[in-house]
Amino acid sequence: MSFVIAVPEAVSVAAADLASIGSTISSATAAAALPTAGVVAAAADEVSAAIAAIFGAHAQGFQALSSQAAAFHEQFVRALVAGAGSYAAADAVNAAPLQALEQGVLGAVNAPTQALLGRPIIGNGTNGTTPGEPGGAGGLLFGNGGNGAAGAAGQPGGAGGAAGLIGNGGTGGTGGAGAAGGAGGAGGWLYGNGGGGGTGGSGVAGVNGGIGAVGGNGGNAGLIGAGGAGGTGGAGLAGATGVNPTPGPAASTGTSPADVVGPGSQTGASGGTGGTGVGLTPTGGTGGEGASATSNSGTSVTATGGAGGSAGTSIEGGAGATGGAGGNATVSDFNGNAIGGNGANGTMGVAPGSAGGDGGNGGNATTIAGVGATKGGSGGSGGTGGTGASGGNGSAGGAGGAGGTGGTLFGNGGNGGVGGSGGVGGGGASGGAGGIGGDAGSATVDGTSSSPIILANGGAGGNGGAGGDAGTGGTGNGVDGVATVGGAGGTGGNAGDGGTGGTGGVGGVPGGIGGRGGLLSGAVGTGGTAGPGGAGGSGGAGGTSVGTGGTSGTGALSPPPGVNGNPGINGADGAPG
């Protein structure tokens, strides 16, 4: 037995295979027993019966021999299984003192350098355990460097440990949020590959999304070996959703002229224009109310109320301004016509997402006696809502780390790291609501003659303003790959997706109420038309920059140059609102 070599695992596999073969043979033998042992004679004569008896006897003899073979096969399998167990037990008994001896010898050999230099002569370096801790150095003679630990938020990943004479460098740890990945450890001085760089951390929060951190550089090889691959850049964060600001206060209201009263036809003056938005009061002022006109005597006279003043002009940061109301008209004598003043239109919202200005109400028209016609003033149209604020742009992903340098004598440089994906653009804000259309003026006739001609037409209600368009989604951003030393260029980062378009502004509320018609033949004033809803915001554009692959590096002596990296792809356009 001193010259016998056996692998316990191989013996165990052979025993399992033999057991499976024996089971298959036993099943086939049992299936053949009934049709062969009980052969029926071909005829009733003595010869046929003798032949059947001979075949049956042979079958029974075969079954007896098969039973003996199955028993031997089972005993052989049991012996093989027991032998595998014995070999395994012997290996365990013999290995225990050798392992203890190995640990003792290595401990004695490594103790001086471990105490003096913090690294063994033979053995692998320890892996980092606390956030950002670098990996331990490998043995001076033989051993791989330990891996760096991942960093906490804002903390770079730990660097990979360096190898000694022979061995591979450790891998750099992943960077925390907003921090770079750890660099890969250097390969062995004589032989060994550099460690790969750690992945950069993702960007931190910001209005336009934080830029992803840079991936760690790959470790350099020594005399013979390949450089480590650069770490992947961190992903950029998404841009913030657009936020509509609060519109600033309004400028002064337009002047309202004095009402006019007297005999004969009378016409009221128009209201003054609202103040123009400036500085701290960017919203235009409300238009002044038109003057009322009253005719208290005379025949075939007309009283006309003044038109409402125009709404003031708003500037950047202001909401829509309200139009002035029309003046009232009153005729108190026989055969007079009263016409109410028209309300002025509201103006469009200027601040992102602000509401349009309301239209002014139409003036009322009244004839107190006699034959006459009245017409209420039309309400002003509501202003268009302001366009919603645009979403913030997604930030660029971090650059990939540079690949490590190839071996001085022989070996390729490491590949550059892949650039991080750009952040998704933020969604646009909702558009502002359309302004409310002004109510139409009422028309009233109170005739007292025996055969009056009474005509009263209500004014038309103002149209509701259109809702503002939604803001445009933010733009995604990509980043180029980083060229490497001696390796293939890094792949460019993917451009971020465009932001989703904002929701269209609410349509103008129903237009103003039509004026009341006359008692007999006057037409009822038409109600104003509701403003249309604002258009949905256009989706944000895809990333504007396709990441380009880094330039190829050159080998040390004999290897061919590395190939260019693949370009990154554009991000998809954002969905429309």
Helices and strands as residue ranges (DSSP letters): H 8-37, H 46-117, E 260-262, E 266-267, E 293-295, E 301-304, E 329-331, E 336-339, E 365-367, E 372-375, E 443-445, E 454-457
